[in-house]
Protein backbone atom coordinates (compact mmCIF):
# COMPACT_ATOMS: atom_id res chain seq x y z
CA UNK A 1 0.00 0.00 0.00
CA UNK A 2 1.28 3.47 -0.88
CA UNK A 3 2.04 5.80 1.97
CA UNK A 4 1.01 9.43 1.91
CA UNK A 5 3.75 11.59 0.35
CA UNK A 6 5.67 8.46 -0.70
CA UNK A 7 8.64 9.30 -2.93
CA UNK A 8 8.95 7.44 -6.22
CA UNK A 9 12.65 7.46 -6.98
CA UNK A 10 13.65 6.76 -10.60
CA UNK A 11 17.06 8.41 -10.36
CA UNK A 12 19.86 6.73 -12.30
CA UNK A 13 22.20 6.88 -9.31
CA UNK A 14 22.52 7.24 -6.46
CA UNK A 15 19.20 5.50 -6.53
CA UNK A 16 16.55 3.95 -4.34
CA UNK A 17 16.99 1.74 -1.29
CA UNK A 18 14.07 -0.21 0.14
CA UNK A 19 12.40 1.05 3.35
CA UNK A 20 13.62 -2.06 5.18
CA UNK A 21 17.23 -1.48 4.12
CA UNK A 22 17.04 2.19 5.08
CA UNK A 23 15.65 1.22 8.49
CA UNK A 24 18.39 -1.36 8.96
CA UNK A 25 21.05 1.23 8.13
CA UNK A 26 19.47 3.74 10.50
CA UNK A 27 19.59 1.25 13.34
CA UNK A 28 23.20 0.37 12.55
CA UNK A 29 24.17 4.05 12.61
CA UNK A 30 22.96 4.29 16.20
CA UNK A 31 24.63 1.12 17.48
CA UNK A 32 25.75 -2.35 16.46
CA UNK A 33 25.46 -5.07 19.13
CA UNK A 34 25.36 -2.45 21.87
CA UNK A 35 28.62 -0.84 20.75
CA UNK A 36 29.49 2.03 18.41
CA UNK A 37 27.35 2.57 15.32
CA UNK A 38 28.64 1.78 11.84
CA UNK A 39 29.77 5.38 11.21
CA UNK A 40 31.99 5.27 14.31
CA UNK A 41 33.04 1.64 14.22
CA UNK A 42 36.73 0.83 13.73
CA UNK A 43 37.42 -1.04 10.52
CA UNK A 44 40.01 -3.00 12.55
CA UNK A 45 37.45 -4.27 15.04
CA UNK A 46 36.20 -7.85 15.26
CA UNK A 47 32.68 -6.53 14.74
CA UNK A 48 33.59 -5.04 11.37
CA UNK A 49 35.54 -8.17 10.45
CA UNK A 50 32.24 -10.00 10.75
CA UNK A 51 30.36 -7.32 8.78
CA UNK A 52 32.73 -7.35 5.80
CA UNK A 53 32.96 -11.14 5.79
CA UNK A 54 29.17 -11.49 5.85
CA UNK A 55 28.86 -8.95 3.01
CA UNK A 56 31.26 -11.02 0.90
CA UNK A 57 29.36 -14.20 1.73
CA UNK A 58 26.03 -12.66 0.75
CA UNK A 59 27.46 -11.58 -2.63
CA UNK A 60 29.01 -15.03 -3.15
CA UNK A 61 25.63 -16.58 -2.40
CA UNK A 62 23.72 -14.20 -4.65
CA UNK A 63 26.04 -14.66 -7.64
CA UNK A 64 26.66 -18.39 -6.97
CA UNK A 65 30.32 -17.47 -7.13
CA UNK A 66 32.75 -20.33 -7.84
CA UNK A 67 35.87 -20.80 -5.72
CA UNK A 68 37.97 -19.46 -8.62
CA UNK A 69 36.66 -15.93 -7.96
CA UNK A 70 36.65 -13.60 -4.96
CA UNK A 71 35.07 -10.30 -3.90
CA UNK A 72 36.87 -7.03 -3.16
CA UNK A 73 35.41 -3.80 -1.79
CA UNK A 74 37.30 -0.82 -3.18
CA UNK A 75 36.74 2.92 -3.61
CA UNK A 76 36.90 5.42 -6.45
CA UNK A 77 33.91 4.13 -8.41
CA UNK A 78 34.05 2.56 -11.86
CA UNK A 79 36.12 5.53 -13.02
CA UNK A 80 39.10 4.43 -10.92
CA UNK A 81 38.71 0.90 -12.28
CA UNK A 82 39.29 2.32 -15.75
CA UNK A 83 42.84 3.10 -14.57
CA UNK A 84 43.37 0.01 -12.42
CA UNK A 85 42.59 -2.38 -15.28
CA UNK A 86 45.54 -1.53 -17.57
CA UNK A 87 47.89 -1.26 -14.60
CA UNK A 88 46.96 -4.76 -13.42
CA UNK A 89 45.82 -6.74 -16.45
CA UNK A 90 47.91 -5.11 -19.18
CA UNK A 91 47.53 -2.22 -21.58
CA UNK A 92 46.48 -4.34 -24.55
CA UNK A 93 42.78 -4.48 -23.81
CA UNK A 94 40.10 -4.74 -26.46
CA UNK A 95 37.22 -2.32 -25.94
CA UNK A 96 33.65 -2.48 -27.21
CA UNK A 97 32.35 1.09 -27.08
CA UNK A 98 28.60 1.20 -26.54
CA UNK A 99 28.24 4.41 -24.55
CA UNK A 100 29.94 7.15 -22.57
CA UNK A 101 31.42 4.97 -19.83
CA UNK A 102 32.97 2.39 -22.15
CA UNK A 103 34.39 5.29 -24.16
CA UNK A 104 35.98 6.68 -21.00
CA UNK A 105 37.39 3.26 -20.08
CA UNK A 106 39.11 3.04 -23.46
CA UNK A 107 40.46 6.58 -23.21
CA UNK A 108 41.93 5.85 -19.78
CA UNK A 109 43.65 2.69 -21.01
CA UNK A 110 45.23 4.67 -23.85
CA UNK A 111 47.07 6.86 -21.33
CA UNK A 112 49.27 3.96 -20.14
CA UNK A 113 50.36 2.50 -23.47
CA UNK A 114 54.14 2.54 -23.91
CA UNK A 115 54.36 1.37 -27.53
CA UNK A 116 52.15 0.59 -30.51
CA UNK A 117 52.36 -3.16 -30.00
CA UNK A 118 50.85 -2.84 -26.52
CA UNK A 119 48.23 -0.22 -27.34
CA UNK A 120 44.60 -0.89 -26.43
CA UNK A 121 42.20 -1.48 -29.31
CA UNK A 122 38.73 -0.07 -29.81
CA UNK A 123 37.55 -3.15 -31.65
CA UNK A 124 33.95 -2.02 -32.07
CA UNK A 125 32.01 1.22 -31.60
CA UNK A 126 28.31 2.01 -31.72
CA UNK A 127 28.89 5.78 -31.61
CA UNK A 128 28.11 6.41 -35.29
CA UNK A 129 24.71 4.76 -34.75
CA UNK A 130 23.93 6.94 -31.75
CA UNK A 131 24.61 4.30 -29.10
CA UNK A 132 21.18 2.75 -29.61
CA UNK A 133 22.27 -0.91 -29.57
CA UNK A 134 24.83 -3.42 -28.31
CA UNK A 135 26.44 -5.94 -30.67
CA UNK A 136 25.70 -9.66 -30.65
CA UNK A 137 28.93 -10.44 -32.47
CA UNK A 138 32.09 -8.35 -32.53
CA UNK A 139 34.25 -8.71 -35.62
CA UNK A 140 37.78 -7.41 -35.51
CA UNK A 141 38.46 -5.48 -38.69
CA UNK A 142 42.14 -6.06 -39.39
CA UNK A 143 42.12 -3.31 -42.02
CA UNK A 144 41.34 -0.80 -39.27
CA UNK A 145 43.76 -2.39 -36.81
CA UNK A 146 46.46 -2.38 -39.50
CA UNK A 147 49.34 -2.35 -37.04
CA UNK A 148 48.37 -5.76 -35.67
CA UNK A 149 48.34 -9.10 -37.43
CA UNK A 150 45.70 -11.70 -36.65
CA UNK A 151 47.95 -13.56 -34.22
CA UNK A 152 48.65 -10.48 -32.09
CA UNK A 153 45.00 -9.44 -32.11
CA UNK A 154 44.06 -12.83 -30.67
CA UNK A 155 46.38 -12.14 -27.74
CA UNK A 156 44.36 -9.36 -26.16
CA UNK A 157 44.94 -9.06 -22.43
CA UNK A 158 41.19 -8.82 -21.93
CA UNK A 159 37.97 -7.80 -23.67
CA UNK A 160 36.14 -4.94 -21.96
CA UNK A 161 32.39 -4.44 -22.24
CA UNK A 162 29.88 -2.31 -20.33
CA UNK A 163 26.96 -4.61 -19.63
CA UNK A 164 24.37 -1.86 -19.23
CA UNK A 165 24.57 1.68 -20.55
CA UNK A 166 22.94 4.01 -18.05
CA UNK A 167 22.83 7.08 -20.27
CA UNK A 168 21.56 5.50 -23.49
CA UNK A 169 19.46 2.68 -22.07
CA UNK A 170 21.03 -0.33 -23.79
CA UNK A 171 22.02 -3.65 -22.24
CA UNK A 172 23.55 -6.98 -23.21
CA UNK A 173 21.23 -9.95 -22.88
CA UNK A 174 24.29 -12.17 -23.16
CA UNK A 175 27.97 -11.58 -23.73
CA UNK A 176 28.95 -10.90 -27.36
CA UNK A 177 30.95 -13.32 -29.48
CA UNK A 178 34.36 -12.07 -30.63
CA UNK A 179 35.59 -13.34 -33.99
CA UNK A 180 38.46 -12.64 -36.36
CA UNK A 181 36.87 -11.03 -39.42
CA UNK A 182 39.38 -12.65 -41.77
CA UNK A 183 38.42 -16.25 -41.03
CA UNK A 184 35.50 -16.04 -38.56
CA UNK A 185 37.62 -17.88 -35.99
CA UNK A 186 36.36 -17.22 -32.49
CA UNK A 187 38.70 -15.42 -30.09
CA UNK A 188 38.32 -15.97 -26.37
CA UNK A 189 40.09 -13.44 -24.19
CA UNK A 190 38.73 -13.16 -20.67
CA UNK A 191 35.85 -10.72 -20.37
CA UNK A 192 36.11 -7.71 -18.11
CA UNK A 193 32.68 -6.24 -17.40
CA UNK A 194 31.70 -2.84 -16.12
CA UNK A 195 28.41 -3.83 -14.47
CA UNK A 196 27.87 -0.61 -12.54
CA UNK A 197 24.23 -0.22 -13.46
CA UNK A 198 23.08 -3.83 -13.54
CA UNK A 199 24.87 -5.30 -10.55
CA UNK A 200 22.74 -7.75 -8.59
CA UNK A 201 20.18 -8.05 -11.42
CA UNK A 202 21.02 -11.24 -13.34
CA UNK A 203 23.24 -14.29 -13.29
CA UNK A 204 26.80 -14.22 -14.65
CA UNK A 205 28.63 -17.00 -16.47
CA UNK A 206 31.82 -16.86 -14.43
CA UNK A 207 33.59 -19.33 -16.70
CA UNK A 208 33.83 -16.50 -19.27
CA UNK A 209 34.49 -13.59 -16.91
CA UNK A 210 37.92 -12.68 -15.59
CA UNK A 211 36.73 -9.61 -13.70
CA UNK A 212 33.47 -7.78 -13.07
CA UNK A 213 33.25 -4.42 -11.35
CA UNK A 214 30.81 -1.66 -10.58
CA UNK A 215 29.97 1.25 -8.34
CA UNK A 216 27.32 0.16 -5.87
CA UNK A 217 25.27 3.36 -6.04
CA UNK A 218 22.87 2.32 -8.78
CA UNK A 219 21.59 -1.11 -7.89
CA UNK A 220 23.61 -2.54 -5.02
CA UNK A 221 23.76 0.08 -2.27
CA UNK A 222 24.81 3.67 -1.55
CA UNK A 223 27.58 5.64 -3.24
CA UNK A 224 31.18 5.13 -2.17
CA UNK A 225 31.72 1.38 -2.56
CA UNK A 226 33.13 -0.27 -5.67
CA UNK A 227 32.48 -3.99 -5.93
CA UNK A 228 35.16 -5.97 -7.77
CA UNK A 229 34.71 -9.68 -8.43
CA UNK A 230 37.62 -11.38 -10.17
CA UNK A 231 39.59 -14.54 -10.58
CA UNK A 232 41.84 -15.13 -7.61
CA UNK A 233 44.70 -15.84 -10.01
CA UNK A 234 44.34 -12.29 -11.38
CA UNK A 235 43.53 -10.37 -8.22
CA UNK A 236 46.49 -11.90 -6.36
CA UNK A 237 49.04 -11.54 -9.17
CA UNK A 238 51.76 -8.92 -9.48
CA UNK A 239 50.44 -6.05 -11.67
CA UNK A 240 51.44 -6.15 -15.33
CA UNK A 241 52.66 -2.55 -15.30
CA UNK A 242 56.02 -2.22 -13.52
CA UNK A 243 55.19 1.21 -12.08
CA UNK A 244 51.73 0.46 -10.75
CA UNK A 245 51.14 2.41 -7.51
CA UNK A 246 50.71 0.03 -4.60
CA UNK A 247 47.24 1.34 -3.81
CA UNK A 248 46.11 0.63 -7.40
CA UNK A 249 47.25 -3.00 -7.35
CA UNK A 250 44.49 -5.58 -6.92
CA UNK A 251 47.06 -7.75 -5.17
CA UNK A 252 47.41 -5.17 -2.40
CA UNK A 253 43.71 -5.19 -1.60
CA UNK A 254 43.18 -8.93 -2.07
CA UNK A 255 45.98 -9.83 0.32
CA UNK A 256 44.64 -7.38 2.93
CA UNK A 257 41.02 -8.51 2.64
CA UNK A 258 39.88 -5.10 1.32
CA UNK A 259 41.31 -3.51 4.47
CA UNK A 260 44.58 -2.07 3.15
CA UNK A 261 43.29 1.39 4.02
CA UNK A 262 40.11 2.56 5.72
CA UNK A 263 37.17 1.27 3.68
CA UNK A 264 33.69 2.72 3.35
CA UNK A 265 32.33 0.91 6.40
CA UNK A 266 28.75 2.17 6.06
CA UNK A 267 28.66 1.40 2.35
CA UNK A 268 29.94 -2.14 2.80
CA UNK A 269 27.38 -2.75 5.55
CA UNK A 270 24.61 -1.53 3.24
CA UNK A 271 25.80 -3.56 0.23
CA UNK A 272 25.82 -6.67 2.40
CA UNK A 273 22.27 -5.92 3.53
CA UNK A 274 21.11 -5.48 -0.07
CA UNK A 275 22.74 -8.73 -1.20
CA UNK A 276 21.20 -10.59 1.74
CA UNK A 277 17.76 -9.16 0.91
CA UNK A 278 18.01 -10.29 -2.70
CA UNK A 279 19.09 -13.79 -1.66
CA UNK A 280 16.07 -14.01 0.63
CA UNK A 281 13.80 -12.72 -2.14
CA UNK A 282 14.70 -15.71 -4.29
CA UNK A 283 18.01 -14.92 -5.92
CA UNK A 284 18.97 -13.64 -9.34
CA UNK A 285 16.66 -15.86 -11.41
CA UNK A 286 13.68 -14.33 -9.64
CA UNK A 287 15.15 -10.81 -9.80
CA UNK A 288 15.84 -11.10 -13.55
CA UNK A 289 12.28 -12.29 -14.25
CA UNK A 290 10.85 -9.51 -12.10
CA UNK A 291 13.02 -6.90 -13.85
CA UNK A 292 11.76 -8.04 -17.26
CA UNK A 293 8.11 -7.88 -16.20
CA UNK A 294 8.47 -4.41 -14.68
CA UNK A 295 10.37 -2.96 -17.62
CA UNK A 296 7.97 -4.46 -20.15
CA UNK A 297 5.06 -2.70 -18.45
CA UNK A 298 6.66 0.66 -19.30
CA UNK A 299 7.96 -0.36 -22.72
CA UNK A 300 4.45 -1.51 -23.72
CA UNK A 301 3.20 2.03 -23.08
CA UNK A 302 6.12 3.59 -24.97
CA UNK A 303 5.42 1.32 -27.94
CA UNK A 304 1.66 1.78 -27.86
CA UNK A 305 1.45 5.58 -27.90
CA UNK A 306 2.89 7.68 -30.70
CA UNK A 307 3.73 10.37 -28.14
CA UNK A 308 6.72 8.31 -27.03
CA UNK A 309 9.79 7.28 -28.95
CA UNK A 310 12.27 4.87 -27.38
CA UNK A 311 15.99 5.42 -27.88
CA UNK A 312 17.31 1.85 -27.78
CA UNK A 313 16.64 -0.79 -30.42
CA UNK A 314 14.18 -3.34 -29.06
CA UNK A 315 16.66 -6.23 -28.94
CA UNK A 316 19.12 -4.08 -26.96
CA UNK A 317 16.74 -2.43 -24.51
CA UNK A 318 17.86 -2.08 -20.92
CA UNK A 319 15.75 -3.47 -18.11
CA UNK A 320 17.44 -1.04 -15.73
CA UNK A 321 17.42 2.33 -17.55
CA UNK A 322 14.50 3.02 -19.90
CA UNK A 323 15.29 5.94 -22.22
CA UNK A 324 12.72 7.68 -24.42
CA UNK A 325 11.48 11.04 -25.74
CA UNK A 326 8.16 12.70 -26.46
CA UNK A 327 7.34 13.45 -30.10
CA UNK A 328 5.48 16.60 -29.00
CA UNK A 329 8.07 18.89 -27.33
CA UNK A 330 5.72 20.57 -24.84
CA UNK A 331 4.50 17.16 -23.62
CA UNK A 332 7.85 16.44 -21.96
CA UNK A 333 7.69 19.49 -19.72
CA UNK A 334 4.04 18.83 -18.94
CA UNK A 335 4.90 15.27 -17.91
CA UNK A 336 7.73 16.45 -15.66
CA UNK A 337 5.43 18.96 -13.93
CA UNK A 338 2.87 16.24 -13.28
CA UNK A 339 5.63 13.95 -12.04
CA UNK A 340 6.71 16.52 -9.47
CA UNK A 341 3.15 16.75 -8.15
CA UNK A 342 3.14 12.95 -7.73
CA UNK A 343 6.51 12.91 -5.91
CA UNK A 344 8.14 11.19 -8.89
CA UNK A 345 11.85 12.00 -9.08
CA UNK A 346 14.60 11.39 -11.61
CA UNK A 347 12.77 11.23 -14.96
CA UNK A 348 14.92 13.74 -16.83
CA UNK A 349 17.40 12.12 -19.18
CA UNK A 350 21.13 12.56 -18.80
CA UNK A 351 22.24 16.13 -19.48
CA UNK A 352 24.34 15.00 -22.46
CA UNK A 353 21.39 13.49 -24.38
CA UNK A 354 18.21 14.98 -22.90
CA UNK A 355 14.85 13.29 -23.20
CA UNK A 356 13.45 11.11 -20.41
CA UNK A 357 14.82 8.18 -18.46
CA UNK A 358 13.25 5.92 -15.85
CA UNK A 359 15.65 3.74 -13.86
CA UNK A 360 13.91 0.63 -12.57
CA UNK A 361 16.50 -0.67 -10.14
CA UNK A 362 15.74 -3.52 -7.74
CA UNK A 363 14.72 -1.27 -4.84
CA UNK A 364 12.15 0.72 -6.83
CA UNK A 365 8.75 -0.42 -5.56
CA UNK A 366 6.24 -2.10 -7.88
CA UNK A 367 3.72 0.51 -6.75
CA UNK A 368 6.02 3.28 -7.96
CA UNK A 369 6.23 1.67 -11.39
CA UNK A 370 2.43 1.49 -11.51
CA UNK A 371 2.25 5.22 -10.70
CA UNK A 372 4.70 5.96 -13.53
CA UNK A 373 2.79 3.78 -15.98
CA UNK A 374 -0.42 5.61 -15.13
CA UNK A 375 1.26 8.99 -15.59
CA UNK A 376 2.66 8.05 -19.01
CA UNK A 377 -0.71 6.72 -20.14
CA UNK A 378 -2.66 9.80 -19.00
CA UNK A 379 -0.12 12.16 -20.56
CA UNK A 380 -0.39 10.38 -23.93
CA UNK A 381 -4.17 10.51 -23.77
CA UNK A 382 -4.05 14.20 -22.82
CA UNK A 383 -2.03 15.04 -25.93
CA UNK A 384 -4.06 12.71 -28.11
CA UNK A 385 -1.02 10.78 -29.23
Secondary structure as UniProt FT lines:
FT   TURN            4..5
FT   STRAND          8..9
FT   HELIX           19..30
FT   TURN            33..34
FT   TURN            38..40
FT   TURN            43..44
FT   HELIX           46..63
FT   TURN            67..68
FT   STRAND          69..74
FT   HELIX           77..89
FT   STRAND          93..97
FT   HELIX           100..110
FT   TURN            111..112
FT   HELIX           116..118
FT   STRAND          121..125
FT   HELIX           127..129
FT   STRAND          137..140
FT   TURN            142..147
FT   HELIX           150..153
FT   TURN            154..155
FT   STRAND          158..162
FT   STRAND          164..165
FT   TURN            166..169
FT   STRAND          170..171
FT   STRAND          177..180
FT   TURN            181..183
FT   STRAND          191..194
FT   TURN            196..200
FT   TURN            206..208
FT   STRAND          209..215
FT   TURN            216..220
FT   TURN            223..224
FT   STRAND          226..231
FT   HELIX           232..235
FT   TURN            242..243
FT   HELIX           246..248
FT   HELIX           250..255
FT   TURN            256..258
FT   HELIX           265..281
FT   HELIX           283..304
FT   TURN            306..307
FT   STRAND          308..310
FT   HELIX           314..316
FT   STRAND          321..326
FT   HELIX           329..341
FT   TURN            342..343
FT   STRAND          344..345
FT   TURN            351..353
FT   STRAND          356..359
FT   TURN            362..363
FT   HELIX           366..382
FT   TURN            383..384
//
